[in-house]
C-alpha cells in the first residue's frame, strides 16, 4: 500500500494547510508532516516501481532503488530539520513554498520517466523562488527574477531535450543517456544549470544570500543535489563531468576568498562541494558513484548547519559582512561551536562527516589512476578549510571585537543546528550505516593510517598558513565580479537597444509593442493588488518590460 502513496504527493497535499494554520497548530503540522514523509520513504522497498499510462504514454512516477532512496531519505530528513529551524517564522507563504520545494525534490529523485521529472523540475523552480522573494526587499526581488530567468532557460532546454529524446528513441524512461545527439547535450546542459556549473552558476551566489534566513537552508539542499542525482542517473562515466567538477571545486573556493558576505561565501562553497559530486559522477565507478551519493547526503547536513549558523548571526545582528562582524563568540558561544562542527565536516576533518564521504570520491580518482584529478581536488580541500573553517569563523566570531553583543539565537534554531551537528559527528565516527544505504556496496575505510596522516598534515599546514597570512585574508568591502557579468551587461545593452528601436520604429510596430507593454503593466497591477512581491518593481520601466516580453517570447517560442 505504501508505494501507492507517493511521498511527494503527501507533501504537496500537506503543504496546503500550512498556508492557513496559525500558531501552535501550524508548528505541530510543520514537524509532523516531514516525519510522516520520512517514515513513508523508509517504508518504500528497494525495487518499487509504480507505472501508469497517460495519453498513450507509459509513465513511472515512482521508482525506488538504491540511488534514488538515499536522496529521498536526506530530503525528508532535512525538511524536518529545516522546519525546526523555521518554527518561529510567521509566514505561511514561506512554509508552503518550502514544503512544495521539498516535494519537487522528492518527486524528481523518485521519477522513473522524463515527463514526471520535468513536471517536478518546473515545480522546483516556481516554489524555490518564493524563498528568495519572501525576504521582501529590492535586492531579493531582483535576484529572484534573475534566478527565475536562468531556471526557466534550463527548463526549456530540458523540455527540448526530452522531446528530441522521445522522437529519436520512442522512449521516455529515465535511464543513462547515450552520448552525442542533441537530446544528450540539451538535457546535460539543463542539468548542469541546476548543478551551478560555470559559466551558468552565478544564479546561486547571487540569489541564495538574498533569500530569507530560513529559506537559504532549504535552497542549499534541494536544487543542486537534485541535479547531482539526475547527473548520476543519466550521465555516469561522462569524461566532461570529471573536468567540469574539478573546475567547480577550485572555482568555488577561489571566489569564497574574495567575497565579504558570509552567506555568499558559503554559497560559493556549494559550487565547490557540488564539484566533487559532479567529478564523482564523471568518474563513474561504483566507488565514485557511491561516494557522490554519500557526499550529497553529508553535504546537505553540514551545509545546512553552516547556513543556519550564518543565518542566526544575520537574524540576531542584522549584519552579514565580515567587515562588520567580530567577537560574537562572547554572546553567541553555542552558535559558534555548532558552526564549527559544520566547518570541520565540510573540511573533511577526521571524526566528522565530510571525512568519510569526500575522501571516497578522491580515493576513487586515485584508484582510477587520475593523478591530476586527485591532486586538484585535494588542493580545493585546502581552500575549503582555510575559508570556511578558519576565515569565516575567525572574522565573525573571533578576531576584532566589533562591539556587538546580541543574544543567542532562539531555542528552536539552536535545536535544529544541534541535530544537524550531532548527525555530522555520528556519521563521522560511525559511517557504516551510511555506507549500508549507498547505491553500490563499498569496501572502503576512511580511517586508514595513510588517510589520517595525509589529511591531518594537509589541515595542520593549512592552519599554519592561515595564521601566518592573517593580515591579508580579512574581508574586503568590495564587489567581486563573476562570469555573469559577461552576459548580464551585454543583455542589458541589448534590451536598451531594443527599447530605442521600438521608440524610433514606425507607428504600427510601436503601437503593437506598446499594447503588449500596457497589458503586462495591467497584469502586474492586478498582481500587486493580490500581494505578489512585484509591488516594488517599476511599472514605468520600458527596459524591464522589454526584458519580460523577450523572456516570454523565448519561453513560448522555443517551448513549442
C-alpha positions as CSV (number, residue, x, y, z in Angstrom):
1,X,0.0,0.0,0.0
2,X,2.9,2.4,0.8
3,X,4.1,2.5,-2.7
4,X,0.7,3.9,-3.9
5,X,1.0,7.0,-1.6
6,X,3.7,8.9,-3.3
7,X,5.8,10.8,-0.8
8,X,5.8,13.9,-3.0
9,X,2.1,13.8,-3.3
10,X,1.7,13.6,0.5
11,X,4.0,16.7,0.8
12,X,2.0,18.6,-1.8
13,X,-1.3,17.9,-0.1
14,X,0.3,18.5,3.3
15,X,1.6,21.9,2.3
16,X,-1.8,23.4,1.8
17,X,-2.8,23.6,5.5
18,X,0.4,25.5,6.2
19,X,-1.0,28.5,4.4
20,X,-3.9,28.8,6.8
21,X,-2.8,27.2,10.1
22,X,-1.6,29.6,12.8
23,X,0.4,29.4,16.0
24,X,0.9,26.1,17.7
25,X,-1.2,24.0,15.3
26,X,0.9,25.2,12.4
27,X,4.1,24.3,14.2
28,X,2.9,20.9,15.1
29,X,2.0,20.2,11.5
30,X,5.4,21.6,10.3
31,X,7.1,18.8,12.4
32,X,4.6,16.0,11.8
33,X,4.4,16.3,8.1
34,X,8.1,15.7,7.3
35,X,8.2,12.9,9.9
36,X,5.3,11.2,8.1
37,X,7.0,11.6,4.8
38,X,10.3,10.2,6.2
39,X,8.5,7.2,7.5
40,X,6.8,6.7,4.1
41,X,10.2,6.9,2.3
42,X,11.8,4.5,4.7
43,X,8.9,2.1,4.2
44,X,9.5,2.1,0.4
45,X,11.1,-1.3,-0.6
46,X,14.1,-1.1,-2.8
47,X,12.9,-2.0,-6.3
48,X,9.4,-0.5,-6.0
49,X,8.0,0.8,-9.3
50,X,4.7,2.3,-10.0
51,X,3.7,2.7,-13.6
52,X,0.6,4.2,-15.3
53,X,-0.5,5.1,-18.8
54,X,-1.3,8.7,-19.7
55,X,-2.4,9.8,-23.2
56,X,-0.9,6.6,-24.6
57,X,2.4,7.1,-22.9
58,X,3.7,4.9,-20.1
59,X,4.9,6.9,-17.1
60,X,6.7,5.8,-14.0
61,X,6.0,8.4,-11.3
62,X,7.6,6.3,-8.6
63,X,10.9,4.3,-8.9
64,X,12.7,3.4,-5.7
65,X,16.2,1.9,-5.9
66,X,19.5,2.4,-4.2
67,X,20.4,5.6,-5.9
68,X,17.0,7.3,-5.6
69,X,16.3,6.2,-2.0
70,X,19.4,7.7,-0.4
71,X,18.5,11.1,-1.8
72,X,14.9,10.7,-0.8
73,X,16.0,9.9,2.8
74,X,18.1,13.0,3.2
75,X,15.5,15.2,1.5
76,X,12.8,14.2,4.0
77,X,15.3,14.5,6.9
78,X,16.5,18.0,6.0
79,X,12.9,19.2,5.6
80,X,12.3,18.1,9.2
81,X,15.5,19.9,10.5
82,X,14.8,23.0,8.4
83,X,11.2,23.2,9.7
84,X,12.5,23.1,13.3
85,X,14.8,26.0,12.4
86,X,11.9,27.9,10.8
87,X,9.3,27.3,13.6
88,X,9.4,30.9,14.8
89,X,8.7,32.3,11.2
90,X,5.2,33.6,11.0
91,X,4.9,33.5,7.2
92,X,2.5,30.9,5.8
93,X,3.6,31.6,2.2
94,X,7.2,30.8,3.0
95,X,6.3,27.5,4.7
96,X,4.1,26.4,1.8
97,X,6.9,27.3,-0.6
98,X,9.5,25.3,1.4
99,X,7.3,22.3,1.6
100,X,6.4,22.3,-2.1
101,X,10.1,22.8,-2.9
102,X,10.9,19.7,-0.9
103,X,8.1,17.8,-2.6
104,X,9.5,18.7,-6.0
105,X,12.9,17.4,-5.0
106,X,11.4,14.2,-3.7
107,X,9.3,13.8,-6.9
108,X,12.3,14.4,-9.1
109,X,14.6,11.8,-7.5
110,X,11.8,9.2,-7.4
111,X,10.8,9.8,-11.0
112,X,11.3,6.9,-13.4
113,X,10.4,8.8,-16.6
114,X,11.4,12.1,-18.1
115,X,7.9,13.6,-18.2
116,X,7.5,13.2,-14.4
117,X,11.0,14.5,-13.9
118,X,10.1,17.6,-16.0
119,X,6.9,18.3,-14.0
120,X,8.7,18.3,-10.7
121,X,11.7,20.2,-12.2
122,X,9.3,23.1,-13.0
123,X,7.6,22.9,-9.6
124,X,11.0,23.2,-8.1
125,X,11.7,26.4,-10.0
126,X,8.4,28.1,-9.1
127,X,8.4,27.1,-5.4
128,X,12.0,27.9,-4.7
129,X,12.0,31.5,-6.0
130,X,9.4,32.4,-3.3
131,X,12.0,31.6,-0.6
132,X,14.1,34.5,-2.1
133,X,11.2,36.9,-2.7
134,X,9.7,36.5,0.8
135,X,12.6,38.5,2.2
136,X,10.7,41.4,0.7
137,X,13.5,43.8,-0.3
138,X,14.5,45.1,-3.7
139,X,17.8,43.1,-3.8
140,X,15.8,39.9,-3.2
141,X,13.2,40.7,-5.9
142,X,16.0,41.4,-8.4
143,X,18.0,38.3,-7.5
144,X,14.9,36.2,-7.6
145,X,13.9,37.5,-11.0
146,X,17.4,36.6,-12.4
147,X,17.1,33.2,-10.7
148,X,13.8,32.6,-12.4
149,X,15.0,33.5,-15.8
150,X,18.1,31.2,-15.6
151,X,16.0,28.3,-14.4
152,X,13.3,28.9,-17.0
153,X,16.1,28.7,-19.6
154,X,17.1,25.4,-18.0
155,X,13.5,24.1,-18.1
156,X,13.2,25.0,-21.8
157,X,16.4,23.1,-22.6
158,X,15.2,20.1,-20.6
159,X,11.9,20.0,-22.4
160,X,13.5,20.4,-25.8
161,X,15.9,17.6,-24.9
162,X,13.1,15.3,-23.7
163,X,11.2,15.9,-26.9
164,X,14.3,15.2,-29.0
165,X,15.0,12.0,-27.0
166,X,11.4,10.8,-27.4
167,X,11.4,11.4,-31.2
168,X,14.8,9.6,-31.5
169,X,14.2,6.6,-29.3
170,X,10.5,6.4,-28.8
171,X,11.1,6.1,-25.0
172,X,10.6,8.4,-22.1
173,X,12.3,6.1,-19.5
174,X,14.8,8.0,-17.4
175,X,17.9,5.8,-17.8
176,X,21.5,6.5,-18.7
177,X,21.6,8.5,-22.0
178,X,23.8,7.6,-24.9
179,X,26.2,10.5,-25.8
180,X,26.5,12.5,-28.9
181,X,23.0,13.5,-30.0
182,X,21.1,16.8,-29.5
183,X,19.0,15.2,-26.7
184,X,22.1,14.2,-24.8
185,X,23.5,17.7,-24.9
186,X,20.3,19.6,-24.3
187,X,19.4,17.5,-21.2
188,X,23.0,17.6,-19.9
189,X,23.2,21.4,-20.1
190,X,19.8,21.7,-18.4
191,X,21.0,19.5,-15.5
192,X,24.3,21.4,-15.3
193,X,22.5,24.7,-14.9
194,X,20.8,23.4,-11.8
195,X,24.1,22.0,-10.6
196,X,25.5,25.6,-10.7
197,X,28.3,24.6,-13.1
198,X,30.3,27.5,-14.6
199,X,29.7,29.6,-16.6
200,X,25.9,29.5,-15.7
201,X,26.5,29.2,-12.0
202,X,26.2,32.8,-10.8
203,X,22.5,32.4,-10.1
204,X,23.4,30.6,-6.9
205,X,25.8,33.0,-5.1
206,X,23.6,35.8,-6.5
207,X,20.3,34.6,-5.1
208,X,21.0,32.4,-2.0
209,X,22.4,35.2,0.1
210,X,19.3,37.3,-0.7
211,X,16.9,34.7,0.5
212,X,15.2,34.6,3.9
213,X,17.3,33.4,6.8
214,X,15.4,30.1,6.8
215,X,14.8,29.9,3.1
216,X,18.6,29.7,2.4
217,X,18.7,26.4,4.4
218,X,16.2,24.8,2.1
219,X,17.7,26.3,-1.1
220,X,21.1,24.7,-0.2
221,X,19.6,21.3,0.0
222,X,17.3,20.6,-3.0
223,X,18.2,22.2,-6.3
224,X,21.9,21.3,-6.7
225,X,21.5,17.9,-5.1
226,X,18.6,17.0,-7.3
227,X,20.9,18.0,-10.2
228,X,23.6,15.7,-8.8
229,X,21.1,12.8,-8.7
230,X,19.9,13.3,-12.2
231,X,23.5,13.5,-13.5
232,X,24.3,10.3,-11.7
233,X,21.2,8.7,-13.1
234,X,21.6,10.0,-16.7
235,X,25.3,10.7,-17.3
236,X,27.5,8.4,-15.3
237,X,31.1,7.9,-16.7
238,X,30.9,11.1,-18.8
239,X,34.5,12.4,-19.1
240,X,33.4,16.0,-19.4
241,X,31.9,15.9,-16.0
242,X,35.2,14.9,-14.4
243,X,37.0,18.1,-15.5
244,X,33.9,20.3,-15.0
245,X,33.6,19.0,-11.5
246,X,37.3,19.7,-10.8
247,X,36.9,23.2,-12.2
248,X,33.9,23.8,-9.9
249,X,35.9,22.7,-6.8
250,X,38.6,25.2,-7.5
251,X,36.3,28.0,-8.8
252,X,34.1,27.9,-5.7
253,X,36.9,28.1,-3.2
254,X,38.6,30.9,-5.1
255,X,35.6,33.1,-5.0
256,X,34.9,32.2,-1.4
257,X,38.2,34.0,-0.6
258,X,37.1,37.2,-2.5
259,X,33.6,37.8,-1.1
260,X,32.7,39.7,2.0
261,X,29.2,38.4,2.8
262,X,29.2,35.3,5.0
263,X,26.2,33.7,3.2
264,X,27.7,34.5,-0.2
265,X,31.0,32.9,0.9
266,X,29.1,29.7,1.9
267,X,27.1,29.8,-1.3
268,X,30.3,29.7,-3.4
269,X,31.3,26.7,-1.3
270,X,28.1,24.9,-2.5
271,X,29.5,25.3,-6.0
272,X,32.8,23.9,-4.8
273,X,31.4,20.9,-3.0
274,X,28.9,20.0,-5.7
275,X,32.0,20.0,-8.0
276,X,33.3,16.9,-6.1
277,X,30.0,15.2,-6.7
278,X,30.0,16.1,-10.4
279,X,33.5,14.8,-10.8
280,X,32.4,11.6,-9.0
281,X,29.6,11.1,-11.5
282,X,32.1,11.6,-14.3
283,X,34.5,9.0,-12.9
284,X,31.6,6.6,-13.0
285,X,33.0,3.7,-11.0
286,X,30.9,2.1,-8.2
287,X,33.2,3.7,-5.6
288,X,32.8,7.1,-7.2
289,X,29.0,7.0,-7.6
290,X,28.6,5.7,-4.1
291,X,31.0,8.4,-2.9
292,X,28.9,11.0,-4.8
293,X,25.7,9.8,-3.1
294,X,27.4,9.7,0.3
295,X,28.9,13.2,-0.1
296,X,25.5,14.6,-1.2
297,X,24.0,13.1,2.0
298,X,26.6,14.6,4.3
299,X,26.8,17.9,2.3
300,X,23.1,18.6,2.8
301,X,23.6,18.2,6.6
302,X,26.8,20.2,7.1
303,X,25.9,22.9,4.6
304,X,22.5,23.4,6.3
305,X,24.3,23.6,9.6
306,X,26.8,26.2,8.2
307,X,24.0,28.3,6.7
308,X,21.9,28.0,9.9
309,X,24.9,29.4,11.8
310,X,25.3,32.2,9.4
311,X,21.6,32.8,9.4
312,X,21.5,33.0,13.1
313,X,24.2,35.7,13.0
314,X,22.2,37.6,10.4
315,X,19.0,37.4,12.4
316,X,20.5,38.4,15.7
317,X,22.8,41.2,14.5
318,X,21.2,42.3,11.2
319,X,24.7,42.1,9.6
320,X,26.3,39.5,7.3
321,X,29.6,41.2,6.2
322,X,32.9,40.1,7.6
323,X,34.0,43.7,7.8
324,X,31.1,44.5,10.1
325,X,31.4,41.4,12.4
326,X,33.8,40.1,15.0
327,X,33.9,39.0,18.6
328,X,30.5,37.2,18.6
329,X,31.7,34.2,20.5
330,X,31.3,36.2,23.7
331,X,27.5,36.4,23.3
332,X,26.8,33.6,20.8
333,X,29.1,30.7,22.0
334,X,26.6,27.9,21.2
335,X,26.1,29.2,17.6
336,X,29.9,29.4,17.3
337,X,30.5,25.9,18.5
338,X,27.8,24.4,16.3
339,X,29.0,26.3,13.3
340,X,32.5,24.8,13.9
341,X,31.1,21.3,13.7
342,X,29.8,22.2,10.2
343,X,33.2,23.8,9.3
344,X,35.1,20.7,10.4
345,X,32.7,18.5,8.5
346,X,33.0,20.4,5.2
347,X,36.8,20.4,5.6
348,X,36.9,16.6,5.8
349,X,38.4,16.7,9.3
350,X,38.7,13.2,10.9
351,X,35.8,12.2,13.1
352,X,33.4,14.4,11.1
353,X,31.1,13.5,8.2
354,X,32.9,15.0,5.3
355,X,35.9,12.9,6.1
356,X,34.1,9.7,5.3
357,X,32.3,10.9,2.2
358,X,34.5,13.4,0.3
359,X,37.6,11.1,0.6
360,X,35.6,8.4,-1.1
361,X,35.5,10.5,-4.3
362,X,39.1,11.5,-4.0
363,X,40.1,7.9,-3.4
364,X,38.1,6.8,-6.5
365,X,40.2,9.2,-8.6
366,X,43.3,7.6,-7.1
367,X,42.1,4.1,-7.8
368,X,41.4,5.0,-11.4
369,X,44.9,6.4,-11.8
370,X,43.7,10.0,-12.2
371,X,46.6,11.7,-10.5
372,X,45.8,15.2,-11.7
373,X,42.2,14.9,-10.7
374,X,43.3,13.6,-7.3
375,X,45.8,16.4,-6.7
376,X,43.4,19.2,-7.8
377,X,40.5,18.0,-5.7
378,X,42.9,17.7,-2.7
379,X,44.1,21.3,-3.4
380,X,40.5,22.5,-3.4
381,X,40.1,21.0,0.1
382,X,42.9,23.3,1.3
383,X,40.9,26.3,0.2
384,X,37.7,24.9,1.8
385,X,39.4,24.5,5.2
386,X,41.0,27.9,5.1
387,X,38.0,30.0,4.1
388,X,35.0,28.1,5.7
389,X,36.6,26.7,8.8
390,X,39.2,29.4,9.6
391,X,38.5,32.7,7.8
392,X,34.7,32.9,8.3
393,X,34.6,32.0,12.0
394,X,37.7,34.0,12.8
395,X,36.4,37.2,11.4
396,X,32.8,36.6,12.5
397,X,33.1,35.1,16.0
398,X,36.8,35.8,17.0
399,X,39.3,38.4,15.9
400,X,38.5,42.0,16.1
401,X,35.7,42.8,18.6
402,X,33.0,44.8,16.7
403,X,31.3,45.6,20.0
404,X,28.2,43.5,19.1
405,X,26.5,41.7,22.0
406,X,23.4,40.0,20.5
407,X,21.7,37.2,22.4
408,X,21.8,33.6,21.3
409,X,19.5,32.6,18.5
410,X,16.0,31.3,19.6
411,X,15.9,27.8,21.1
412,X,14.3,26.2,18.0
413,X,17.1,27.4,15.8
414,X,19.8,26.1,18.2
415,X,17.9,22.7,18.4
416,X,17.9,22.4,14.6
417,X,21.6,23.3,14.5
418,X,22.3,20.8,17.3
419,X,20.5,17.9,15.5
420,X,22.5,18.6,12.3
421,X,25.7,18.8,14.2
422,X,25.0,15.6,16.0
423,X,24.4,13.8,12.7
424,X,27.6,15.2,11.3
425,X,29.5,13.8,14.2
426,X,27.7,10.4,14.3
427,X,28.3,9.9,10.6
428,X,31.9,10.8,11.0
429,X,32.6,8.2,13.7
430,X,30.1,5.5,12.7
431,X,29.9,5.7,8.8
432,X,28.8,2.1,8.5
433,X,25.1,2.8,8.5
434,X,25.5,5.5,5.7
435,X,27.6,3.1,3.6
436,X,24.9,0.4,4.0
437,X,22.3,2.6,2.1
438,X,24.6,3.6,-0.7
439,X,23.6,2.6,-4.3
440,X,26.6,0.2,-4.6
441,X,28.3,-2.0,-2.0
442,X,31.6,-0.4,-0.9
443,X,34.6,-1.8,0.7
444,X,36.1,1.5,1.9
445,X,37.7,2.5,5.2
446,X,38.5,6.2,5.6
447,X,40.3,5.6,8.9
448,X,43.5,4.1,7.5
449,X,46.8,5.3,8.7
450,X,47.7,6.8,5.2
451,X,44.4,8.7,5.0
452,X,44.7,10.1,8.5
453,X,48.3,11.2,8.1
454,X,47.6,12.8,4.7
455,X,44.5,14.7,5.9
456,X,46.0,15.9,9.2
457,X,49.2,17.1,7.6
458,X,47.2,19.0,5.0
459,X,44.9,20.6,7.6
460,X,47.6,21.5,10.1
461,X,49.8,23.1,7.5
462,X,46.8,25.0,6.1
463,X,46.0,26.2,9.6
464,X,49.6,27.4,10.0
465,X,49.5,29.2,6.7
466,X,46.2,30.9,7.6
467,X,47.6,32.4,10.8
468,X,50.8,33.5,9.1
469,X,48.8,35.3,6.4
470,X,46.1,36.5,8.8
471,X,46.6,40.2,7.9
472,X,46.0,39.5,4.2
473,X,42.9,37.3,4.4
474,X,40.3,39.6,6.0
475,X,37.1,40.5,4.3
476,X,37.3,43.4,1.8
477,X,34.2,45.6,1.4
478,X,34.4,45.4,-2.4
479,X,32.4,44.0,-5.3
480,X,33.6,40.7,-6.7
481,X,32.6,40.4,-10.4
482,X,31.7,36.9,-11.6
483,X,31.2,35.4,-15.0
484,X,27.6,36.5,-15.2
485,X,29.0,40.0,-15.9
486,X,29.7,38.8,-19.5
487,X,26.1,38.1,-20.2
488,X,24.3,40.4,-17.8
489,X,25.9,43.6,-19.2
490,X,25.5,42.8,-22.9
491,X,22.0,41.6,-22.1
492,X,21.1,44.9,-20.6
493,X,22.6,46.7,-23.6
494,X,20.6,44.6,-25.9
495,X,17.4,45.4,-24.0
496,X,18.2,49.1,-24.2
497,X,18.9,48.8,-27.9
498,X,15.6,47.1,-28.5
499,X,13.8,49.8,-26.5
500,X,15.4,52.5,-28.6
501,X,14.4,50.7,-31.8
502,X,10.8,50.5,-30.6
503,X,10.8,54.2,-29.8
504,X,12.1,55.0,-33.3
505,X,10.0,52.4,-35.1
506,X,7.1,53.2,-37.4
507,X,3.7,53.8,-35.8
508,X,2.2,50.3,-36.4
509,X,5.2,48.4,-34.9
510,X,5.5,50.8,-31.9
511,X,1.8,50.6,-31.3
512,X,1.9,46.8,-31.3
513,X,4.7,46.7,-28.7
514,X,3.2,49.3,-26.6
515,X,-0.1,47.3,-26.4
516,X,1.9,44.3,-25.1
517,X,3.6,46.5,-22.5
518,X,0.3,48.0,-21.4
519,X,-1.2,44.6,-21.0
520,X,1.9,43.5,-19.0
521,X,1.6,46.5,-16.8
522,X,-2.2,45.9,-16.3
523,X,-1.4,42.3,-15.3
524,X,1.2,43.4,-12.8
525,X,-1.2,46.0,-11.3
526,X,-3.5,43.1,-10.7
527,X,-0.7,41.1,-9.1
528,X,0.2,44.0,-6.9
529,X,-3.3,44.1,-5.5
530,X,-3.1,40.3,-4.9
531,X,0.0,40.8,-2.8
532,X,2.7,39.4,-5.1
533,X,6.2,40.6,-4.5
534,X,6.3,42.5,-7.7
535,X,4.9,45.5,-5.9
536,X,8.2,47.4,-5.8
537,X,9.1,46.7,-9.4
538,X,9.0,49.9,-11.5
539,X,5.9,49.7,-13.8
540,X,7.1,52.5,-15.9
541,X,10.5,50.9,-16.8
542,X,10.4,50.2,-20.5
543,X,13.7,48.2,-20.2
544,X,12.1,45.9,-17.6
545,X,9.0,45.2,-19.6
546,X,11.0,44.6,-22.8
547,X,13.1,42.0,-20.9
548,X,9.9,40.3,-19.7
549,X,8.3,40.2,-23.1
550,X,11.6,38.9,-24.7
551,X,11.7,36.2,-22.0
552,X,8.1,35.2,-22.7
553,X,8.7,35.1,-26.4
554,X,11.8,32.9,-25.8
555,X,10.0,30.6,-23.4
556,X,6.9,30.1,-25.6
557,X,8.7,30.2,-28.9
558,X,11.3,27.5,-28.1
559,X,8.9,25.5,-25.9
560,X,6.7,24.7,-28.9
